[in-house]
Amino acid sequence: MELLKRNTKDYVQRILILNVDSEISLDKNKEMFRKSKDFSFKDVAIMNDETIFIYNEYFDYINEFQLIDDRIIEKVEKSFKTFNFNQRKVSGVVTQSIPITYLEKNGEVKGLDSKFMIFLSQVLNAKIEIIYSTLFGSKESNGTITGSFRLLYDKSTDAIFSQIFIKNYYIDEFTFTESIDSDKLCVVVPKLGRKPKWIALFSTFTLKVWIFLLISFLTTIASLYYLRKLNHLTTPEQNRSRNSHDYDFKPFTVVTDTFHIYFNIPKAAFSRRTHEKLIMSINLLFILIASTAFQSSLSTVLTTPKYYNNFKTLEELSVTNALISTHSKSLSDTFQAYNQSYMKKLNENLIVLPYNIPNYSNFLARLTKTKFEMNNQAKIGMISIHTIPECPQKYLLAFVVRRDSLILQEINYVIRGALEGGFYNKWYRDIVGDDLKSIQDVQIRPFTVIDLQTAFYVLFIGYCSSIIAFLLEIYKKEA
């Protein structure tokens, strides 16, 4: 009874203790051990008045312990916990879910799950048989079980070694191993387009700064206009012949003089009036600071890709009334637990597609998968997808076995070893990569024609304008 109390806390599997006649032979004991396995008894002890027998099926060996031994409980308990399968076969079904599990062209299974299975085979000294399934499957409304779930349900495999969310799949015969990881379920949408290079010029400053620059430009024009007009009205006509520019308040002249200041264009002569010199000096200092900031920012802006703002919340996505797809029926309840109106709207727009139909442009996916894909896209400098930061669900991840499985304890033992030893984290970094680095974190590079296309556009427009003005002048002379 002490043995039962100490072990049933740790084992899902049942323990059977048989009290038999001392005259039963060793071969008869083996037969009884093997029969007990057919009834899903994990640990079986056969005992008589003097001895307790524990059978190791992996080595076809019976351990014998004398009941009078003071350490009998400890020895039997240790004998039960055997983690050496002696190259016994363990079959596991996996389903493609890049980068967690994927099939290479040569038929070899790669990914996080395959790393774990290799680790399991080494720890347990087991021979791993991998069964590949194209889909996880589910329990249909008519009770039919499909995909990898079906293989486990029919006992065609020992376990599903593809990480799966710990949630209710409505199959009572299944249970989960200990959790190996956790992950978020997020909504993936197309990344909004890249801003054209020709508007990069205007990305050097924020909108507010551009508005302030425009206001200062217009203010300078207005100031010069009224100052020169005032000079014109207060100065006798005979004195205006000298330094006539000081009294020229024609709009074109005032705008041209201001333009020369703001764009650092040399000017033959400016006004000699003290107050106008003061205004021009202040503007020169102002535009010197502004132009320096502009030039320092321009190189970064021209060589760094810029994108339009993407969705940051699910509420923003709900406004578009866009459909969201998934291939898994088990994820159809993703938005159902929320009471917000926008979540209810997203729930209405969630569509479960057959596996042979591609996902819509908006779809549900594990954050790990999207991070892996975005990292790969970032390497070539073009990210086409965006994960909305507000993820509707977060789940623990585990493998799946039958409730009557005889290897659940061993799998959990290997999972704990992989996590505590840091092996799983290393596999994750090697395959998935670290957190996504911004595609904007690139080194400054020399300008190209594409980078300077804004200047070429301006030059082209200037040439066209000059040609038109030249033709108009010829036309007026001939007229």
C-alpha positions as a printed Julia matrix, in Angstrom:
479×3 Matrix{Float64}:
   0.0     0.0     0.0
   2.89    2.36    0.73
   4.15    1.78   -2.82
   0.79    2.7    -4.28
   0.52    5.9    -2.24
   3.97    7.12   -3.23
   3.69    6.41   -6.94
   0.12    7.13   -7.97
   0.8    10.82   -7.34
   3.38   10.87  -10.12
   1.93    8.38  -12.57
  -1.06    8.7   -14.8
  -0.6     5.01  -15.58
  -2.04    2.43  -13.19
  -0.08    0.11  -10.92
  -1.02   -3.56  -10.48
   0.23   -5.75   -7.65
  -0.56   -9.46   -7.85
  -0.2   -11.87   -4.95
   0.52  -15.33   -6.35
   1.44  -18.81   -5.23
   5.13  -19.25   -4.48
   5.21  -22.32   -6.72
   4.56  -20.36   -9.94
   7.51  -20.58  -12.32
   9.54  -17.67  -13.69
   8.21  -18.21  -17.21
   4.67  -18.08  -15.86
   5.47  -14.79  -14.17
   6.73  -13.34  -17.48
   3.51  -14.38  -19.18
   1.48  -12.64  -16.49
   3.59   -9.48  -16.85
   3.08   -9.39  -20.6
  -0.66   -9.94  -20.29
  -0.95   -7.09  -17.82
   0.52   -4.68  -20.39
  -2.38   -5.47  -22.71
  -4.68   -3.95  -20.1
  -2.58   -0.76  -19.95
  -1.01   -1.35  -16.57
   2.19    0.63  -16.54
   3.95   -0.9   -13.54
   3.22   -4.44  -12.44
   4.58   -6.24   -9.4
   4.06   -9.95   -8.7
   4.7   -11.09   -5.21
   4.46  -14.15   -2.99
   5.12  -14.63    0.69
   8.85  -13.98    0.38
   9.66  -12.18   -2.86
   8.4    -9.33   -5.08
   9.1    -9.54   -8.8
   9.41   -6.5   -11.13
   9.6    -7.14  -14.87
  11.71   -4.96  -17.19
  10.1    -5.51  -20.57
  12.81   -3.61  -22.44
  15.52   -6.02  -21.35
  13.19   -9.01  -20.82
  14.49   -9.32  -17.29
  12.8    -9.86  -13.9
  14.15   -8.11  -10.82
  13.64   -9.95   -7.56
  13.51   -8.24   -4.15
  13.16   -9.89   -0.77
  10.26   -8.59    1.29
  12.37   -8.62    4.44
  14.71   -5.99    2.95
  14.36   -2.66    4.8
  14.83   -0.73    1.51
  12.26   -2.74   -0.43
  10.05    0.29   -1.23
  12.96    2.36   -2.52
  14.29   -0.48   -4.66
  10.93   -1.32   -6.2
  10.23    2.34   -6.89
  13.59    2.7    -8.63
  12.94   -0.44  -10.63
   9.65    1.02  -11.85
  11.36    4.17  -13.14
  13.34    2.71  -16.0
  14.46    5.22  -18.65
  16.31    2.85  -20.95
  14.2     1.45  -23.77
  17.05   -0.73  -25.09
  16.38    0.44  -28.67
  12.67   -0.26  -28.39
  10.69    1.54  -31.1
   8.76    4.71  -30.24
   6.61    6.05  -33.08
   5.54    9.66  -33.28
   3.42   11.54  -35.81
   4.42   15.06  -36.86
   2.65   17.67  -38.95
   4.24   20.39  -41.04
   4.26   23.74  -39.27
   7.31   25.74  -40.35
   9.67   26.21  -38.5
   8.38   23.91  -35.76
   8.24   20.94  -38.14
   8.85   20.79  -41.86
   9.73   18.25  -44.51
  12.8    18.77  -46.67
  13.0    17.75  -50.33
  14.87   14.57  -49.44
  12.0    13.55  -47.14
  13.87   14.29  -43.92
  11.88   15.92  -41.11
  13.49   19.04  -39.65
  12.57   21.65  -37.06
  12.12   22.05  -33.33
  10.03   18.9   -32.92
  12.53   16.72  -34.74
  15.28   18.07  -32.47
  13.23   16.96  -29.48
  12.61   13.5   -30.92
  16.33   13.01  -31.53
  16.99   14.13  -27.96
  14.32   11.71  -26.69
  15.9     8.82  -28.56
  19.3     9.61  -27.02
  18.01   10.0   -23.47
  15.78    6.91  -23.52
  18.0     4.82  -25.8
  15.0     4.38  -28.05
  14.56    3.91  -31.78
  12.38    6.7   -33.17
   9.96    6.14  -36.02
   8.58    9.36  -37.52
   5.19    9.31  -39.23
   4.43   12.4   -41.33
   0.89   13.74  -41.56
  -0.22   16.63  -43.74
  -2.62   18.04  -41.13
  -3.27   18.05  -37.41
  -6.89   17.12  -37.87
  -9.85   17.56  -35.56
 -13.02   15.94  -34.3
 -15.81   16.65  -36.77
 -19.4    17.38  -35.79
 -20.39   13.82  -36.82
 -17.73   12.35  -34.49
 -15.16   11.56  -37.19
 -11.56   12.16  -36.15
  -9.13   13.22  -38.88
  -5.44   13.84  -39.51
  -2.74   13.04  -36.97
  -5.43   12.83  -34.29
  -6.86    9.83  -36.12
  -3.51    8.02  -36.14
  -3.18    8.43  -32.38
  -6.81    7.53  -31.78
  -6.36    4.27  -33.74
  -3.13    3.52  -31.81
  -1.15    3.67  -35.05
   1.39    5.84  -33.24
   2.57    6.33  -29.67
   2.32   10.1   -29.57
   1.83   13.29  -31.54
   5.23   14.96  -31.4
   4.1    18.19  -33.02
   3.65   21.02  -30.55
   0.0    21.81  -30.08
  -1.98   24.32  -28.05
  -3.21   22.97  -24.72
  -6.96   23.42  -25.14
 -10.06   21.29  -25.43
 -10.15   19.24  -28.64
 -13.15   17.2   -27.43
 -11.37   13.84  -27.69
 -11.65   12.17  -24.29
  -9.09    9.49  -25.11
  -6.27   12.03  -25.38
  -4.16   13.81  -22.79
  -1.24   16.25  -22.93
   2.34   15.86  -21.86
   3.95   18.47  -19.67
   4.23   21.85  -21.34
   7.32   22.36  -23.44
   6.73   25.99  -24.42
   4.12   28.72  -24.77
   3.16   30.86  -27.71
   0.75   33.57  -28.75
  -1.94   33.2   -31.38
  -1.91   36.37  -33.44
  -3.54   37.92  -36.47
  -1.23   38.37  -39.45
  -2.04   41.03  -42.05
  -0.24   42.35  -45.14
   2.4    44.91  -44.32
   1.38   48.27  -45.71
   3.4    49.39  -48.68
   6.73   51.1   -48.79
   6.66   54.86  -49.18
   7.9    56.07  -52.61
  11.45   57.36  -52.69
  10.37   60.69  -54.11
   8.62   61.67  -50.86
  11.65   60.77  -48.75
  12.66   64.43  -48.89
   9.66   65.3   -46.73
  10.45   62.58  -44.17
  13.47   64.45  -42.86
  11.22   66.45  -40.53
   7.9    65.83  -38.84
   4.78   67.54  -40.13
   4.86   70.02  -37.27
   8.41   71.1   -38.16
   7.47   71.6   -41.8
   4.51   73.74  -40.75
   6.77   75.87  -38.56
   9.23   76.3   -41.43
   6.44   77.36  -43.77
   5.08   79.82  -41.22
   8.54   81.32  -40.71
   9.0    81.62  -44.49
   5.67   83.41  -44.93
   6.32   85.59  -41.89
   9.66   86.71  -43.34
   7.99   87.59  -46.65
   5.3    89.59  -44.9
   7.84   91.39  -42.7
  10.06   92.39  -45.62
   7.08   93.52  -47.65
   5.7    95.88  -45.0
   9.14   97.15  -43.94
  10.07   98.05  -47.5
   6.69   99.59  -48.13
   7.12  101.64  -45.0
  10.58  102.71  -46.17
   9.08  103.72  -49.5
   6.37  105.85  -47.89
   8.63  107.55  -45.35
  11.57  108.33  -47.59
  11.5   111.32  -49.96
  11.54  110.4   -53.6
  14.84  112.17  -54.29
  16.54  109.98  -51.68
  15.24  106.71  -53.13
  17.56  106.83  -56.11
  20.38  105.55  -53.99
  20.05  101.94  -52.85
  16.75  101.55  -54.63
  16.56   97.91  -53.54
  15.82   99.11  -49.99
  12.47  100.47  -51.16
  11.49   97.74  -53.63
   8.41   96.15  -52.05
   7.14   94.44  -55.18
   5.89   90.92  -54.14
   8.14   89.13  -56.63
  11.25   90.91  -55.33
  10.39   90.23  -51.69
   9.68   86.53  -52.33
  12.9    86.17  -54.36
  15.01   87.75  -51.62
  13.45   85.46  -48.99
  14.0    82.48  -51.26
  17.7    83.31  -51.53
  18.01   83.36  -47.74
  16.14   80.1   -47.1
  17.92   78.13  -49.78
  21.43   79.55  -49.22
  21.61   81.07  -52.7
  24.12   83.94  -53.1
  22.59   87.37  -53.63
  24.4    90.3   -55.23
  22.99   92.91  -52.84
  20.54   93.13  -49.98
  19.06   96.14  -48.28
  21.39   98.37  -46.28
  18.69   99.34  -43.79
  19.67   98.33  -40.27
  16.34   96.8   -39.27
  16.18   94.77  -42.47
  19.75   93.59  -41.96
  18.77   92.42  -38.5
  15.82   90.45  -39.8
  17.93   88.88  -42.55
  20.7    87.97  -40.07
  18.26   86.25  -37.77
  16.78   84.34  -40.68
  20.23   83.35  -41.89
  21.08   81.93  -38.48
  17.72   80.15  -38.29
  18.0    78.57  -41.72
  21.64   77.58  -41.04
  20.5    75.45  -38.1
  17.48   74.08  -39.97
  19.44   73.22  -43.11
  22.17   71.48  -41.09
  19.55   69.31  -39.4
  17.92   68.68  -42.76
  21.15   67.55  -44.39
  22.11   65.27  -41.5
  18.69   63.61  -41.57
  18.45   63.39  -45.32
  21.16   60.74  -45.76
  19.43   58.4   -43.29
  15.99   59.02  -44.79
  17.11   58.34  -48.34
  18.93   55.11  -47.55
  16.39   53.63  -45.11
  13.1    52.11  -46.34
  10.0    53.84  -44.99
   6.59   52.19  -44.63
   3.1    53.43  -44.0
   1.74   52.85  -40.49
   0.44   49.31  -39.92
  -2.38   48.1   -37.69
  -1.46   48.24  -34.01
  -4.69   46.92  -32.45
  -7.41   44.44  -33.35
  -9.94   47.22  -33.08
  -8.27   49.01  -36.0
  -8.54   45.81  -38.05
 -12.22   45.35  -37.17
 -13.04   48.74  -38.69
 -11.98   47.45  -42.11
 -14.49   44.56  -41.84
 -11.85   42.3   -43.42
 -12.22   38.52  -43.28
  -9.75   36.46  -41.2
  -8.99   32.84  -42.08
  -7.63   29.74  -40.37
  -7.3    26.1   -41.37
  -7.89   24.78  -37.86
 -11.43   24.22  -36.57
 -10.08   24.17  -33.04
  -9.22   27.88  -33.41
 -12.75   28.93  -34.37
 -13.31   30.06  -30.76
 -10.37   32.5   -30.78
 -12.51   35.63  -30.34
 -15.53   34.1   -28.64
 -14.41   34.7   -25.05
 -14.43   38.5   -25.43
 -17.4    40.83  -24.88
 -16.06   43.87  -26.74
 -18.08   44.78  -29.82
 -15.02   44.81  -32.08
 -14.05   41.31  -30.88
 -17.54   40.07  -31.68
 -17.17   41.59  -35.13
 -13.83   39.81  -35.63
 -15.46   36.56  -34.5
 -18.12   36.98  -37.18
 -15.4    37.58  -39.79
 -13.34   34.5   -38.82
 -13.59   31.81  -41.5
 -12.35   28.2   -41.21
 -11.01   27.16  -44.61
 -10.33   23.66  -45.93
  -6.65   22.76  -45.95
  -6.47   22.81  -49.76
  -7.52   26.48  -49.95
  -4.83   29.12  -49.25
  -5.27   31.52  -46.35
  -6.76   34.95  -46.88
  -4.5    37.98  -46.66
  -5.5    38.21  -42.97
  -5.09   34.97  -41.04
  -4.38   33.44  -37.63
  -0.88   32.13  -36.92
   1.5    31.34  -34.1
   3.81   34.2   -33.24
   6.82   31.88  -33.6
   5.91   31.11  -37.2
   5.44   34.75  -38.17
   8.66   35.75  -36.38
  10.57   33.12  -38.36
   9.06   34.25  -41.65
   9.67   37.94  -40.96
  13.29   37.25  -39.97
  13.84   35.51  -43.31
  12.2    38.36  -45.2
  14.24   40.95  -43.3
  17.44   39.28  -44.54
  16.51   40.23  -48.11
  15.27   43.66  -47.08
  11.59   43.19  -47.85
   8.98   42.32  -45.21
   5.54   41.6   -46.68
   3.6    40.6   -43.54
   2.8    42.33  -40.26
   1.77   40.77  -36.96
  -0.71   42.88  -35.02
   0.9    43.34  -31.57
  -2.4    42.74  -29.78
  -2.68   38.93  -29.92
  -6.1    37.52  -28.93
  -4.85   34.31  -27.24
  -1.81   32.81  -25.54
  -1.5    29.06  -24.99
   0.84   26.57  -23.41
   2.26   24.04  -25.88
   2.65   20.29  -25.39
   2.66   16.94  -27.16
  -0.32   14.57  -27.16
  -0.62   10.91  -26.1
  -3.48    8.59  -25.35
  -4.7     8.48  -21.76
  -3.72    4.82  -21.58
  -0.21    5.48  -22.93
   2.6     3.62  -21.17
   5.33    6.12  -22.05
   3.84    9.4   -20.78
   6.09    9.45  -17.73
   9.2     8.94  -19.86
   8.22   11.7   -22.31
   7.65   14.13  -19.44
  11.03   13.16  -18.02
  12.71   14.05  -21.33
  10.76   17.33  -21.62
  11.95   18.41  -18.18
  15.52   17.53  -19.12
  15.33   19.5   -22.38
  14.01   22.6   -20.6
  16.14   22.48  -17.47
  19.3    21.78  -19.44
  18.69   24.73  -21.78
  18.6    22.48  -24.86
  15.18   23.65  -26.01
  16.13   27.34  -25.83
  19.22   26.65  -27.93
  17.19   24.76  -30.53
  14.74   27.66  -30.64
  17.46   30.26  -31.2
  19.19   28.13  -33.84
  16.02   27.5   -35.86
  13.65   30.41  -35.23
  16.19   33.09  -34.4
  16.17   35.85  -31.82
  13.6    38.64  -31.7
  13.03   40.27  -35.07
  15.42   43.1   -35.74
  13.98   46.15  -37.4
  14.55   46.26  -41.11
  15.33   49.95  -40.62
  18.48   49.1   -38.65
  20.72   49.22  -41.69
  24.04   50.95  -42.3
  24.19   54.2   -44.22
  25.3    53.53  -47.78
  26.3    55.76  -50.7
  23.52   57.46  -52.62
  22.23   55.91  -55.82
  20.18   57.32  -58.68
  17.09   55.82  -57.05
  17.9    57.58  -53.77
  18.24   60.92  -55.56
  15.22   60.56  -57.79
  13.53   63.52  -56.07
  16.32   65.83  -57.24
  16.06   64.45  -60.78
  12.31   64.97  -60.8
  12.82   68.6   -59.78
  15.52   69.04  -62.42
  13.25   67.58  -65.1
  10.37   69.85  -64.12
  12.75   72.83  -64.1
  13.99   72.01  -67.6
  10.44   71.68  -68.86
   9.46   75.01  -67.3
  12.52   76.72  -68.77
  11.74   75.42  -72.24
   8.14   76.63  -71.99
   9.27   80.09  -70.79
  11.86   80.25  -73.59
   9.23   79.43  -76.22
   6.85   82.04  -74.81
   9.56   84.73  -75.0
  10.25   83.87  -78.65
   6.53   83.96  -79.4
   6.13   87.45  -77.85
   9.09   88.85  -79.77
   7.72   87.55  -83.07
   4.32   88.96  -82.24
